[in-house]
């Protein structure tokens, strides 16, 4: 614990709490760290648990440099307080000592809510509503709960024991979990509306986007999201693989493919390294494992065993704050590619959403109360757009739960 104490002593306990403003969930980080300094570890965990149901997960996978640590005063001229690592340590203690099972449900209020999807948003909403006395049924399309946590993040980044702990939380709150139920196949919105007082859609948005370039529909062009979610990888042994994208999904996919024996994995990103949305630590770990990176490069066309690439320059366009990649004339070159992996973003699969209004970008359209156009049907998380991180999804699950409780006159 000496290392832990060294990390927390580094915190200045700023009065204006900039780290809190950087946390999507609004975790009281200074108070949490203060209690860790006093070696009151379980009380520190309790502080986190007031704003998040998964502190033992967020500390591991949140893009901390873009959130809490990115706002840290220490980080202006020095290294920021390692908030995530501190949270990780307390999270491990919580798992080992079963602190995460201390939640209790209120007396039943007679209202029933169905939640479709057991990812970060759905789990958070279920726990919050169960604590308010609602009878909750969670419908999940896979054979276990967790969504992106279990099926989208490799084991080397997140041990599945943490998702099992979340399932224990749900069970301890008498949440009913119904597995292998897919919207539009063996459940539908109409029957849920008839059976429940409210329905919350948290089905995620995990279908890989495409680039709209020639050759992207060929068999050897695969979506990173689907590879990670369903773990149905081809045989990469001795193969050269290109991963297109610069986010954490691109890092996860490239590292997983590398672990599975690919001869060479190259991440192609159209901007420069410092503009990559992936967590810096994830980029560093990918590099340490031998992943290659090509920056200011784009894939223009995909052929049977190669990709046609171009080099970019970054130009400030009128009305835009971010530099835009523009192809450099006569910069084409070829790269050998047995497989090309798309990791450029994800979208919603609208199957089973007949009658539900969608936004122009294809997400479920909700108002400020997370209501859809259908009475008593709500949506949150990636399903309703927004920032695609676990913390933001969890935040919307908490907020949607509160709005449902308000609409059903439960405080």
KAQUIGI-V8433 format. One record per run of one state. SS is the DSSP state (helix for helix, strand for strand, loop for the rest). FROM is the first residue (numbers start at 1). LEN is the number of residues. Records with the same first field share a line. If there is no record, write none. Layout:
SS->FROM-LEN ; FROM-LEN
This chain:
loop->1-1 ; 10-8 ; 23-6 ; 38-3 ; 50-5 ; 62-2 ; 67-2 ; 72-1 ; 77-6 ; 98-1 ; 102-10 ; 117-3 ; 132-3 ; 140-8 ; 152-9 ; 173-3 ; 179-4 ; 184-3 ; 188-1 ; 196-2 ; 202-5 ; 209-5 ; 215-6 ; 231-6 ; 238-2 ; 245-3 ; 260-2 ; 263-1 ; 269-4 ; 276-4 ; 289-3 ; 295-2 ; 303-3 ; 316-8 ; 328-5 ; 337-2 ; 343-3 ; 348-10 ; 359-5 ; 365-6 ; 372-5 ; 380-1 ; 385-5 ; 408-4
helix->2-8 ; 18-5 ; 29-9 ; 41-9 ; 55-7 ; 64-3 ; 69-3 ; 73-4 ; 83-15 ; 99-3 ; 120-12 ; 148-4 ; 161-12 ; 189-7 ; 224-7 ; 248-12 ; 273-3 ; 280-9 ; 381-4 ; 390-18
strand->112-5 ; 135-5 ; 176-3 ; 183-1 ; 187-1 ; 198-4 ; 207-2 ; 214-1 ; 221-3 ; 237-1 ; 240-5 ; 262-1 ; 264-5 ; 292-3 ; 297-6 ; 306-10 ; 324-4 ; 333-4 ; 339-4 ; 346-2 ; 358-1 ; 364-1 ; 371-1 ; 377-3
